[in-house]
Amino acid sequence: MTVSTADSPISLAADGKLELVDLMTTAETLNSQGEKEKAVHLYRVWLDNTPSPLAYVACFNLGVILGGMRDYAGAETMYRRALEQNPDFIRARLNLGNNMEQQGKEDEALQQWRIALDSPGIVQPENKSLLLHALNNLGRLLESKKSYQEALDMLERSFSVDPTQKDVLLHLVHLIQKMCRWPVYSPPKGITRQEMINGTSPLAMLAAFDDPALQLSAARQFVDYKYPGVEDPLAPADGYSHDRIRIGYLSSDFCLHAVSLLTVELFELHDRDKFEVYGFCWSREDGSALRNRVINGMDHFIKIGNLEDKAAAELIRSHEIDIIVDLHGLTSGARPKILSYRPAPVQMTYLGFPGTTGLPWIDYVIADRFLIPEESAAYFSEKPLYMPHCFQVCDRKRDVGTKPGRAENGLPEKAFVFCSFNNNYKFTPELFSVWMHILKKVPGSVLWLLADNEWARENMCREAKKNGIKKTRLIFASRVAPADYLARYQLADLFLDTYPFNGGTTANDALSMGLPLLTCSGRTFASRMAGSLLTNLGIPELITCNLKDYEEKAVRLATKPREIEQLKARLKENIITGRLFNTPAQVKDIEQLLGQVAKKAPATCISADHAASIEGRPPGTSMQTPDLVLSADAVRNTAVIPAKETREKKIAIASIQRNRGPWIVEWIAFHLLVGFNQFYIYSHKCTDGMTQTLMKLARHYPIVIHEIDSDDKPQLVCYQHAYNAYGQSVDWMAFIDGDEFLFPTAHDNIADALSPYEDKQLSALAAYWVCYGSSGHISEPEGLVVENYRRHSAPDFLPNRHIKSIVKGRQTDVTMVGSHLFRTPLGTYDELLRPIVHGWMKELEPSYRALRINHYLVQSYEFFRNTKQTIGAADFNSKYVRPDDWYSQYDHNECDDGKSYNFLVPLKLKVLEMLAVIKNEQ
């Protein structure tokens, strides 16, 4: 049937005859088809001609469309009109707050969200999402305005309403760090301490733990949550054919910021005969002299703040950038998704984030061998590019103010002045306690700190009092202009660096001003920055490796004034003669690295047009809640059912390995093929090169490596660490011996094998031999309760003793000694999740067809013969010897379903692939 023009939605709206639901349905269709102007016109015609008690709904939806078109003034008018008709319309109030923030009216935004929060209806159960919207936006914006206590109140209240909010937890931990509210990991109601640790953002993790594995895990979890998936690459893999290498620097910190303070002279000194320098920027316009220097230091300075991530990536691609250098990492204001489209054939990270980013599309990190020792490279998703000297470049042209007096800065004239001008969130209770011990041992000394915020100051004074130190011995400096800030360093006697997050730019500042700096170097990038600077300045004696030595050296230096003066004299000399502050030489070192990794296409390569013009919408900020929308269905029905979240399950293995040699490649290849996508491997006193092999593989596969030396129940210790550090970050985790294989014979992969159990509140998968592991431990990781089948089996079960127990779940209550496996929130279950009772029941003997462990399937003949025979393994006998053609055999002790044999061809190919990776890493 043909609809006449008279019956069109516009005509009906003009006649006041278009129902609200039909209006919304039509407008939604137009909007989804890109006909936004027509949708706006339809709403306006309807509002001008249709008196309705529900007109506020039309005003609201029109405001949403206008906001999406960046007509913020028009959207504001519609939201206010909706509220005039219905002052209790919470959605309009919340969106009006969003609108005010988009217009830069932050105080008005806060006011609107507070009004919404005070609305009686917002606490109704059906309005939970609206309550969280108000609380989270208030917490986020208040934090950015440094109203930390009120921000914390909002976020804690939000978390109490819904403790599953990852974004809130990410902000919460770092906010507590900023306020120095110790202990940081005092979990709010609804989660455990371990869950709080697992919810720590990558930036906050740098200041929380000196554990590279935890930092890698935090980065990968964050990236998986925030930036899942890798897009199709925009840039050609082979690169371009340019006479000069086009290098692009990507940042929102091209302003008065620490990153630009270090890098501005790098931009200026690049060899223009070899490099063409681009800056891609979404920085604030602060009008500073530094920003002007940065802009003038680039050949091309391109603003991308008004572009969406994909549009920004396409713009970068249009300039045919050879190497893109991300100066952000995972710090505040970062836009990692831009590089997920791979707009350049080579992508690297530098300076902005002192740790691994976990971003799969970042190829390299610029470092030095002190900063990231080669044995630590396995904890980086990026491959280190090693500078021959120090990783850090700096600016020699910074202005320094006139040296002030101690009195005008509140410092005693005769006292020994320790100082630490690092950000307060880098302070930990353990480090602060050491500082208080130092003050006790150096009578009359003071500690000069930067006052980030009033709450941090109050909390530190309270902690000092607990340690018997008067608060007058803590002197807090306010923020001043950069030149005056540098001049202040001349008043202090010794800089006390922070640990585990050292000073970066701050350490450079102190040393450049001739102030000796005492640091503690640990295992992570963040904890080794200052040590790298000191090493390159030729003053390694100021590097300690634990807080005890740090404390003792600080006290000794403070009580040996002649030694301090000698250090200052050496530092002054080495500033002139050393490599650290030789910026032209540092730039040449960086350029040499860039030249080594730049890709060159064949001369016949045809380039794309230079500099395309692309428009897009501005990106949102972290945890910023988007505008709320009302659909036609929401008007028809009382609720809208959200789409079911779909994502790849993270299924991990935790295993201890010792001297497995090349066989470790087969082991990893096997478990990758059956569907495991995360490996936590504990290398125990390896002497056969296995650890080095793992490190090479870890640059290309999802492997985290820990090296351990202890012989005190090492398997138990390792599994406990894996459970604590990573248990909450995966959907399933297998705890298996280093020579075991978990094979889902009734399914093609582990994920399918586990799918029948997804409705259960379970998260772990474990396989054990004998009581607990081949070492015979009867204990198990705290949090997992296991009773091995063999301990309860009937005599005819013993022939299957190399079949391992399989358990699933997370402990909520300890089982009785005689129970078979595991107590979950839904009761105790066997391997097929059938409820079981106390004691062994033959009729419940588990089937091994759903999940099977095949001990010998992929154990190569060479390993089995050379290793097992050499060590005299109990299972090395004629019954179990495998022939040379083991690839065509499989273990007949298992169910003979043919899957084993069919699996061997792709397995062999995977092994060959991984061996090629190892060879290329050499």
MIKE-636498 format. One line per 2 residues: number of its first residue (from 0); for each residue x, y, z of C-alpha. Coordinates in steps of 0.1 Angstrom, whole numbers, plus 2048, in hexadecimal, padded with zeros to 3 digits. Each point is the difference from the previous one (the first is absolute). Layout:
N
NUM) X Y Z | ...
END
This chain:
922
0) 800 800 800 | 80D 823 7F7
2) 800 81A 81B | 7F5 822 7F4
4) 814 81F 808 | 7E4 80C 816
6) 805 7E2 816 | 826 804 803
8) 80F 804 823 | 807 825 7FA
10) 7DC 807 7F4 | 7F2 7EC 81E
12) 817 813 818 | 7F6 822 7F0
14) 7DB 7F6 806 | 807 7F5 823
16) 7F6 7DC 7F7 | 821 7EE 804
18) 801 7E9 81F | 81F 805 816
20) 80B 7DC 7FB | 7FD 803 7DA
22) 813 821 802 | 81C 7EF 813
24) 801 7E2 7EA | 803 815 7E1
26) 81A 817 80F | 815 7E2 80B
28) 7FF 7F2 7DD | 80A 821 7F0
30) 81C 805 81A | 80D 7DD 7FA
32) 801 806 7DA | 814 820 805
34) 7E3 817 7F9 | 805 813 820
36) 7F3 822 7F2 | 7E0 7EF 7F6
38) 7FB 7F1 822 | 806 822 810
40) 7E7 810 7E9 | 7E6 7E5 807
42) 804 805 826 | 7FD 826 7FD
44) 7E1 7FE 7EA | 7F0 7E7 819
46) 808 816 81E | 7F2 81F 7EF
48) 7DF 7F0 7F7 | 7F9 7E5 81A
50) 7F5 809 823 | 809 7E2 815
52) 807 7F9 825 | 81D 7EA 7F3
54) 810 81C 7EB | 81E 7FF 818
56) 809 7DE 7F2 | 802 80F 7DD
58) 814 81E 80D | 818 7E7 810
60) 806 7EB 7E2 | 804 81F 7EA
62) 81A 80C 818 | 813 7DF 7FD
64) 801 803 7DA | 80B 824 801
66) 81B 7F7 819 | 80D 7E5 7E9
68) 802 81B 7E5 | 814 815 817
70) 7E5 81B 802 | 805 803 825
72) 7EC 820 804 | 7E2 7F1 7EE
74) 802 7E0 815 | 802 815 81F
76) 7E0 812 7F6 | 7ED 7DF 7FB
78) 80C 7F1 821 | 7F5 81F 813
80) 7DF 800 7EE | 7FB 7DC 80A
82) 807 808 824 | 7E8 81E 800
84) 7E4 7E7 7F7 | 80D 7E5 817
86) 819 80B 81B | 803 7DC 80C
88) 80C 7F3 7DF | 822 7F3 80C
90) 80D 7F6 7DE | 7FD 823 7F3
92) 811 80E 81F | 81D 7E8 7FB
94) 804 807 7DB | 7FE 825 807
96) 81E 7FB 817 | 812 7EE 7E5
98) 7F8 81D 7E8 | 80D 81A 819
100) 821 7EE 802 | 802 7FE 7DA
102) 7FD 825 7FF | 81B 805 81A
104) 7E8 80A 81B | 80D 7E7 81A
106) 7F1 810 81F | 7DD 800 7F0
108) 805 7DC 7F6 | 807 7F7 824
110) 7E1 813 80B | 7E9 7ED 7E9
112) 80E 7DE 80A | 7FC 80A 825
114) 7DC 80A 7FA | 7FA 7DE 7EF
116) 811 7EF 81D | 7E8 811 818
118) 7E1 7F5 7EC | 7EB 7E9 815
120) 7F9 7E8 7E3 | 825 7FA 7F9
122) 803 7E7 81D | 7E4 7EA 7F3
124) 80D 7DE 7F5 | 7F6 805 7DC
126) 815 820 7FE | 820 7EF 80B
128) 812 809 7DF | 7F6 824 804
130) 80E 801 823 | 820 7F2 7F5
132) 801 818 7E3 | 7FE 81E 818
134) 818 7F2 819 | 81A 7F6 7E6
136) 7FF 821 7ED | 803 813 821
138) 81D 7EB 80C | 812 803 7DF
140) 7FD 825 7FB | 806 808 825
142) 820 7EC 7FE | 80B 813 7E1
144) 7FA 821 814 | 814 7F2 81D
146) 7E2 7FE 817 | 80D 7DF 80B
148) 7ED 7F9 820 | 7DE 807 7F0
150) 80A 7EC 7E1 | 80A 7E3 817
152) 7DF 802 812 | 7ED 7FE 7DF
154) 814 7E3 7F2 | 7FE 7EC 821
156) 7DA 805 800 | 7FE 7F5 7DC
158) 815 7E2 807 | 7EA 7F6 81E
160) 7E2 801 7E8 | 812 7EA 7E6
162) 822 7F1 80A | 804 7F1 7DD
164) 808 821 7EF | 824 7FD 7F2
166) 802 824 7F6 | 7F8 80C 823
168) 819 7E9 810 | 81B 80C 7E8
170) 7FA 824 80B | 7FB 7F7 825
172) 822 7F0 805 | 813 81D 7F0
174) 7EC 81A 812 | 808 7F0 821
176) 825 800 7F6 | 7FE 825 7F8
178) 7F2 808 822 | 81A 7EA 812
180) 7E3 7EF 812 | 812 7E1 80C
182) 7FE 7E3 7FE | 7F5 804 7DC
184) 7F3 7DD 7FE | 7E5 802 81B
186) 7E4 7F2 7EA | 7DD 80F 801
188) 7E3 7E9 808 | 7F8 7E8 7E4
190) 823 7F6 7F5 | 820 7F1 80E
192) 822 80F 802 | 80C 7EA 7E4
194) 7E3 80B 7EA | 80A 824 808
196) 824 7F9 7F5 | 7F4 7EF 7E1
198) 7EB 81F 7F9 | 81D 818 802
200) 807 815 7E1 | 822 7FC 7EF
202) 80B 823 80B | 7F7 7F9 825
204) 810 7DE 7FE | 822 811 7F9
206) 7FF 810 822 | 7F1 7E2 812
208) 817 7E2 7FA | 823 7FA 7F4
210) 7F4 7E1 7EC | 804 801 7DA
212) 7E9 7E2 7FC | 7E4 813 813
214) 806 81F 7EB | 7FE 7EC 7E0
216) 7E0 7EF 80C | 7F1 821 80A
218) 808 80F 7DE | 7F2 7E2 7ED
220) 7E0 7FF 815 | 7FB 825 7FB
222) 806 7FE 7DA | 7E9 7E1 7FD
224) 7E5 813 813 | 803 823 7F0
226) 80E 7F9 7DE | 7F7 7DD 7F5
228) 809 7F4 7DD | 819 80B 7E6
230) 7F4 812 7E1 | 80A 7FA 7DC
232) 821 813 7FA | 7FF 820 7EC
234) 825 802 7F9 | 812 7E9 7E8
236) 814 7E6 812 | 81F 806 7EA
238) 800 826 807 | 805 81C 7E7
240) 81C 80D 7E9 | 808 822 80F
242) 821 811 7FD | 7FD 80B 824
244) 7F1 7EB 81C | 7DF 80F 80A
246) 7FD 7FE 826 | 7E0 809 811
248) 7FD 808 825 | 7DE 7FA 810
250) 7F5 812 820 | 7E8 815 813
252) 81D 80E 814 | 80F 818 7E7
254) 7FC 81C 81A | 80E 808 823
256) 804 7DB 809 | 81C 7EA 80C
258) 802 7ED 7DE | 805 820 7EC
260) 819 80D 81A | 816 7E2 7F7
262) 7F9 7FD 7DB | 7FE 823 7F1
264) 825 802 7F7 | 7FE 7DD 7F0
266) 7E6 80E 7E8 | 816 81E 7F9
268) 821 7EC 7FB | 7F4 7E5 7E8
270) 816 7FE 7E1 | 7E9 80F 7E5
272) 816 7F0 7E5 | 7F4 7DE 80D
274) 7DF 807 812 | 7E0 812 7FA
276) 7EF 807 821 | 7DB 800 807
278) 7EC 807 81F | 7DD 7F3 804
280) 7F0 812 81D | 7E0 802 815
282) 811 816 81B | 7F1 81C 813
284) 808 823 7F3 | 813 80D 81E
286) 812 81C 7EE | 821 7F7 810
288) 822 807 7F2 | 806 7DA 801
290) 7E2 7F8 7EA | 80C 81A 7E7
292) 823 7F0 800 | 7F0 7DE 7FA
294) 7EB 80C 7E3 | 81E 812 7F0
296) 815 7E1 805 | 7EA 7EC 7E9
298) 800 801 7DA | 7DB 7FA 801
300) 7E9 805 81E | 7DE 7F1 7FC
302) 7E3 802 818 | 7EA 7E1 803
304) 7EC 809 81F | 7DF 803 7EC
306) 804 7DE 7EF | 7F4 7DE 80B
308) 81B 7E6 804 | 7FB 7F0 7DE
310) 7FF 821 7EE | 81F 80B 813
312) 811 7E0 7F5 | 7F6 805 7DC
314) 80E 823 801 | 821 7F3 80D
316) 800 7E6 7E5 | 7FA 81A 7E5
318) 821 811 80A | 812 7DF 7FA
320) 812 800 821 | 81C 7E7 801
322) 803 7FE 826 | 7E6 80B 819
324) 80D 807 824 | 7E5 800 81B
326) 80A 816 81D | 7E2 7F6 815
328) 7FE 7DB 806 | 7E4 7FB 819
330) 802 821 812 | 7E3 819 805
332) 7F3 80E 7DF | 80E 7E3 7EB
334) 7EE 7F5 7E1 | 80F 7DD 7FA
336) 7E5 7F6 7E7 | 80E 817 7E6
338) 81E 7EA 7FB | 7EB 7E0 800
340) 7F9 809 7DB | 825 7FF 7FA
342) 803 820 7ED | 826 7FC 7FE
344) 813 7E0 7F7 | 816 804 81F
346) 7F1 80B 822 | 812 806 821
348) 7FC 80F 822 | 818 817 811
350) 803 813 822 | 7DB 806 807
352) 7F9 7E0 812 | 81C 7EF 814
354) 7F4 7DC 7FC | 7F2 7E9 7E6
356) 7E0 80C 7EF | 7F3 7DD 7F8
358) 7F4 80F 7DF | 804 7E5 7E5
360) 804 81B 7E5 | 81F 810 810
362) 81F 7F0 7F2 | 81D 80F 814
364) 808 813 820 | 81F 816 801
366) 815 7F6 81E | 823 7F9 80C
368) 80F 7E1 80F | 7FF 80C 824
370) 7DC 80B 7FC | 7F4 7DF 7F1
372) 81A 7E5 804 | 7FE 7E6 7E5
374) 7F3 7E6 819 | 7E3 817 807
376) 7F5 805 7DC | 7E8 7E3 803
378) 7EA 816 816 | 7FB 819 7E3
380) 7E7 7FC 7E4 | 817 817 7EC
382) 823 7F7 7F5 | 81B 816 811
384) 815 816 7E9 | 81F 806 814
386) 811 822 801 | 826 7FC 804
388) 7FF 816 81E | 7E2 80F 812
390) 7DC 7FC 7F4 | 7F6 824 80A
392) 805 81E 7EB | 7FE 823 80F
394) 7FF 825 7F9 | 81F 815 807
396) 7EE 821 7FA | 7E9 801 81E
398) 7FF 821 813 | 80B 800 824
400) 7F4 81B 818 | 815 812 819
402) 80B 7EB 81E | 7E7 807 81C
404) 808 801 825 | 7F7 7E4 818
406) 7EC 816 816 | 7E8 80B 7E5
408) 7F9 7DB 7F9 | 7FA 7F8 825
410) 820 7EC 804 | 818 802 81E
412) 820 811 7F7 | 817 7E6 811
414) 7EC 7E0 7FC | 808 7E3 7E9
416) 7E5 802 7E5 | 7F4 7E0 7F0
418) 7E7 806 7E4 | 7EA 7EC 7E9
420) 7EC 814 7E7 | 7F0 7E1 7EF
422) 7DB 7FE 7FD | 7EF 7F5 821
424) 7F0 7E2 7F0 | 823 7F1 7FD
426) 803 800 826 | 7F9 7DF 811
428) 7FB 7F9 825 | 81F 7EA 800
430) 816 81B 7F0 | 7F1 81B 817
432) 808 7EB 81E | 825 7FE 7F4
434) 800 826 7FC | 7F4 804 824
436) 81C 7E8 80C | 819 816 7EE
438) 7F3 820 810 | 802 7EF 822
440) 825 7F6 7FA | 809 823 7F3
442) 7F7 818 81C | 7F4 822 7F5
444) 7FC 7F5 7DB | 7E0 808 7EC
446) 7EF 7F0 7E3 | 7F5 818 7E5
448) 7E3 7F3 7EB | 7E9 80D 7E4
450) 7DD 805 80D | 7EA 7F1 7E5
452) 7E0 804 814 | 7F4 807 824
454) 7F5 7DD 807 | 821 7F1 7F7
456) 811 81A 817 | 7E9 7F8 81D
458) 804 7DB 7FC | 826 803 7FF
460) 801 816 81F | 7EA 7E6 811
462) 818 7E4 7F6 | 81E 814 80C
464) 7F0 804 822 | 7FA 7DB 802
466) 825 7FB 7F9 | 80A 819 81B
468) 809 81C 7E9 | 7F2 823 805
470) 7ED 80D 7E2 | 816 81F 801
472) 81C 7EB 7F1 | 7EB 7FB 7E1
474) 802 81F 7EB | 7E8 802 7E2
476) 809 815 7E1 | 7E5 80F 7EB
478) 801 7FF 7DA | 813 81C 7EF
480) 80B 809 7DD | 818 7E7 7F0
482) 81E 817 802 | 7FA 806 825
484) 7F9 7DB 806 | 823 7F7 7F2
486) 811 81B 815 | 7F2 7F1 820
488) 815 7E1 7FC | 81E 814 809
490) 7F3 803 824 | 7FF 7DB 807
492) 81C 7E8 80B | 7F4 7DE 7F3
494) 7E3 7F5 7EA | 7EE 7E1 80D
496) 7F2 7EE 7E2 | 7DF 7ED 802
498) 7FD 7DA 7FD | 7F2 7EC 7EE
500) 7F8 81D 7E9 | 81F 815 7FC
502) 801 824 7F4 | 804 804 7DB
504) 800 824 7F6 | 803 809 825
506) 820 7EC 804 | 80E 811 7E1
508) 7F6 822 80F | 812 7F9 821
510) 820 7F2 7F0 | 802 81C 7E6
512) 7FF 819 81C | 81D 7EE 811
514) 7EC 7F0 81C | 80B 7DD 809
516) 7E4 7E7 7FE | 7FD 7DF 813
518) 7EB 7E5 7F0 | 7F5 7DD 805
520) 800 7EB 7E0 | 7EA 7E2 7FE
522) 7F4 7E8 7E5 | 7E9 817 7EC
524) 805 81C 7E6 | 7F0 819 818
526) 817 7F6 81C | 820 802 7EB
528) 7FD 822 7EF | 814 814 819
530) 81A 7E4 801 | 804 803 7DB
532) 807 826 803 | 819 7FB 81C
534) 812 7E4 7ED | 804 817 7E2
536) 80C 81C 817 | 81B 7E9 80E
538) 7F2 801 824 | 7F4 7DC 805
540) 807 802 826 | 7DF 813 803
542) 7ED 7E1 7F4 | 7F3 7E8 81B
544) 7ED 7DF 7FA | 7EB 7FE 81F
546) 7F0 819 819 | 817 7F5 81D
548) 81F 80B 7EC | 7ED 81F 7F4
550) 7F9 80A 824 | 824 7F9 80C
552) 810 813 7E3 | 7E9 81E 805
554) 809 802 825 | 825 7FD 7F8
556) 800 81B 7E6 | 7ED 817 816
558) 819 7FC 81C | 81F 802 7E9
560) 7FE 824 7F2 | 822 7FC 7EF
562) 7F3 7E2 7EC | 7E2 813 7F5
564) 816 81D 7F4 | 816 7E8 7ED
566) 7E2 7F1 7EF | 7F3 822 7F6
568) 822 809 7F1 | 801 7DF 7EC
570) 7DD 805 7F5 | 807 823 7F4
572) 81E 7F4 7EC | 7ED 7E2 7F1
574) 7E3 816 7F5 | 819 810 7E8
576) 814 7E2 7F6 | 7E7 7E4 803
578) 7E8 7F2 7E6 | 7DF 807 812
580) 7FE 825 7F8 | 811 7FE 7DE
582) 7E0 804 7EE | 80E 802 7DC
584) 812 7DE 806 | 7E0 7F1 80F
586) 7EC 80B 7E2 | 819 7F0 7E8
588) 7FC 7DF 815 | 7DB 802 7FC
590) 802 807 7DB | 817 7E2 7FB
592) 7E6 7E9 811 | 7E4 80F 7EB
594) 815 7FA 7E0 | 805 7DC 80A
596) 7DA 7F8 803 | 7F2 816 7E4
598) 7F1 7EC 7E4 | 807 808 7DB
600) 7E9 7F5 7E4 | 80D 7F9 7DD
602) 807 81E 7EB | 7E1 7F8 7EB
604) 7E9 805 81D | 7E5 81A 7F8
606) 7F8 818 81C | 7DE 80C 80B
608) 7F6 824 7FD | 811 815 81B
610) 7EB 80F 81C | 7DB 7F7 7FC
612) 7E6 814 813 | 7EA 7EB 816
614) 7E6 80B 819 | 7F2 7ED 81E
616) 7F3 804 823 | 816 807 81E
618) 808 7E2 816 | 7F2 7FB 823
620) 814 800 81F | 806 7E1 816
622) 7E2 7F6 815 | 7EB 81D 7F0
624) 7DC 7F4 7FD | 7F0 806 7DE
626) 7DF 812 7FC | 7E2 7EB 809
628) 7E7 7F8 7E4 | 7DC 7F7 801
630) 7F4 7E9 7E4 | 7DE 7FA 7F3
632) 801 7DD 810 | 807 810 821
634) 7E0 813 7FE | 7EC 7E2 7F4
636) 80F 7E9 81B | 80B 805 824
638) 824 7F4 7FA | 819 7FA 7E4
640) 813 7E0 803 | 825 807 7F9
642) 812 7EB 7E6 | 813 7E3 80F
644) 825 808 803 | 816 7E9 7EB
646) 825 7FD 803 | 81B 7E6 7FE
648) 805 7ED 820 | 822 804 80F
650) 80C 7DC 808 | 822 7FF 811
652) 81A 7E7 80A | 816 803 81F
654) 81D 7E8 800 | 823 7FB 80F
656) 81B 7F5 7E7 | 824 7F5 805
658) 819 7F7 7E5 | 7E6 7F6 7E6
660) 817 80C 7E5 | 7F2 802 7DD
662) 7E2 7EA 80B | 7F1 820 810
664) 7F8 80B 7DC | 7EB 7E1 7FA
666) 7EF 805 822 | 7F6 824 7F9
668) 7F6 7F8 7DC | 7E9 7E4 80B
670) 7ED 816 819 | 7FE 81D 7E8
672) 7EF 7E9 7E7 | 7E7 7F2 818
674) 7F5 823 80A | 814 80D 81D
676) 808 825 7FB | 814 80A 81E
678) 81F 7EF 80F | 80F 807 823
680) 821 7EB 800 | 816 7FD 81E
682) 824 7F8 7F6 | 811 7ED 81D
684) 826 800 800 | 803 7FA 7DB
686) 823 7F9 7F2 | 7F8 7F5 7DD
688) 7F6 820 7EF | 7DA 7FA 804
690) 7FB 822 811 | 810 812 7E3
692) 7EA 7EC 7E8 | 7E2 80B 813
694) 80A 824 800 | 803 800 7DA
696) 7DE 7F0 7FD | 7F1 818 818
698) 805 81D 7E8 | 7E8 7F0 7E8
700) 7E9 7EA 815 | 7EB 807 820
702) 81A 7F3 818 | 80A 80F 822
704) 820 7F2 80F | 80B 7FF 824
706) 822 7F2 80B | 803 7F0 822
708) 81D 7F1 814 | 7F0 7F2 81F
710) 7FD 7DB 806 | 7E7 804 81C
712) 7E1 7F1 7F1 | 805 814 7DF
714) 7E2 7F2 7EF | 7E9 80B 81C
716) 810 822 802 | 7FD 806 7DA
718) 7DC 7F4 7FE | 7F7 816 81E
720) 810 81E 7EF | 7ED 7F9 7DF
722) 7DF 7FD 813 | 806 820 813
724) 80E 815 7E4 | 7EC 7F4 7E3
726) 7E2 7EB 80C | 7E7 81C 7FE
728) 80B 80C 7DE | 7F8 7E0 7ED
730) 7E0 7EC 7FB | 811 7DF 805
732) 823 7F6 80B | 811 7DE 7FE
734) 81A 7F7 81A | 813 7E4 7F0
736) 822 7EF 803 | 81A 80A 7E7
738) 7FF 7DF 7ED | 7DA 7FD 7FF
740) 7E7 807 7E3 | 7DC 809 803
742) 7EE 7F3 7E2 | 7DA 805 7FA
744) 7FA 7E0 7ED | 7DB 803 7FD
746) 803 824 7F3 | 815 813 7E8
748) 80D 818 81A | 801 807 825
750) 7E6 81C 7FE | 7E7 7E9 7F1
752) 808 7E5 81A | 7F9 81A 81B
754) 7E1 80F 7F0 | 7E7 7E8 813
756) 80C 810 820 | 7FD 825 7F8
758) 7E0 803 814 | 813 7F5 81F
760) 812 819 816 | 822 7F0 7F9
762) 820 80E 7F4 | 81D 7E8 804
764) 80B 7E0 7F0 | 81B 7EA 810
766) 812 7E0 7F9 | 815 7EF 81A
768) 814 7E0 803 | 802 7EA 81F
770) 7F6 817 81E | 80B 821 7F3
772) 819 803 7E4 | 81D 7E9 7F8
774) 813 80D 81E | 7E6 7EF 816
776) 7F3 81F 812 | 7E0 7F9 812
778) 7F8 825 803 | 7F0 814 7E4
780) 7FE 826 7F8 | 7EB 813 819
782) 7DF 805 7EE | 800 7DE 7EF
784) 7F6 7E0 813 | 809 7DF 7EF
786) 7FE 7DC 80A | 810 7EB 7E5
788) 7EB 7E3 7F1 | 81D 7E8 806
790) 7FE 804 825 | 7DC 7F4 800
792) 800 7E8 7E2 | 7F8 7DC 7FF
794) 81C 7E7 7F7 | 7F6 7FE 7DC
796) 805 826 7FE | 826 7FD 805
798) 808 7F6 7DC | 7F4 823 7F6
800) 817 811 819 | 80F 816 7E5
802) 7DE 80F 7FB | 7FF 820 814
804) 7E4 80E 815 | 7EC 81C 7F1
806) 7EE 819 816 | 7EE 820 7F9
808) 7F6 81D 816 | 80A 81A 81A
810) 7FF 7F7 825 | 7E5 80F 815
812) 802 7E7 81C | 819 7E5 80A
814) 7F4 7DE 7F9 | 802 7E3 818
816) 81F 7EA 7FE | 7ED 7E3 7F1
818) 7EF 814 7E4 | 80B 7F9 7DD
820) 807 821 7F0 | 7F2 822 806
822) 7E6 816 810 | 7F1 81B 7EB
824) 7E4 819 807 | 7E9 7E5 7F1
826) 80D 7E3 814 | 81B 7E6 7FB
828) 805 7F2 7DE | 814 7E5 7EE
830) 812 804 7DF | 7DF 801 7ED
832) 7F0 818 819 | 7E9 7E5 80F
834) 7F9 805 824 | 814 7E8 816
836) 7FE 7F5 824 | 819 7F8 81A
838) 817 7E2 7F8 | 808 7ED 7E1
840) 7E3 7F4 7EB | 809 7E8 7E4
842) 7E1 80A 7EB | 80E 824 7FF
844) 822 7F6 7F2 | 807 81C 7E8
846) 800 7FD 7DA | 81F 80C 7EE
848) 7EF 806 7DF | 7F5 824 807
850) 823 80B 80B | 81E 7E9 7FC
852) 824 803 80A | 816 7ED 7E8
854) 822 7FE 811 | 814 7F1 7E4
856) 7F0 80C 7E0 | 818 81C 7F8
858) 81D 7F7 815 | 81B 7FC 7E5
860) 814 7E1 7FD | 820 814 805
862) 7F4 810 820 | 7F1 7E0 80D
864) 81F 7EB 7F9 | 81B 81A 808
866) 7F1 810 81E | 7EA 7E6 810
868) 81A 7E5 7FD | 81C 816 80D
870) 7ED 809 81F | 7F3 7DD 805
872) 7DC 80B 800 | 7E8 7E6 80E
874) 7EB 800 7E1 | 81D 7F8 7EA
876) 7FB 7DC 7F8 | 7F9 7E9 7E3
878) 7DA 805 804 | 802 826 7FA
880) 81D 804 7E8 | 7F5 812 7E0
882) 80F 7F7 7DE | 811 818 7E9
884) 7E1 804 7EB | 7EC 80E 81E
886) 7EF 819 7EA | 7EB 7E4 7F1
888) 7F9 7F0 822 | 7EA 809 81D
890) 7F9 7F3 822 | 7E8 7E2 7FE
892) 7FB 802 825 | 7E8 81D 7F9
894) 7E0 7FE 7ED | 807 7F7 7DC
896) 7EC 81B 7EE | 819 809 7E5
898) 802 824 80B | 824 7FB 80C
900) 80D 7F5 7DF | 7ED 81B 7ED
902) 80F 81A 817 | 825 7F7 7F9
904) 803 811 7DE | 7F6 823 80B
906) 815 7FB 81F | 81F 7F9 7EC
908) 7FA 81F 7EB | 7FB 815 81F
910) 821 7F3 80E | 812 809 7E0
912) 7F1 823 801 | 80C 806 823
914) 823 7F3 7F9 | 802 819 7E3
916) 7F6 81C 818 | 81C 7F6 818
918) 819 7FF 7E4 | 7F6 823 7F5
920) 805 80D 823 | 824 7F5 801
END
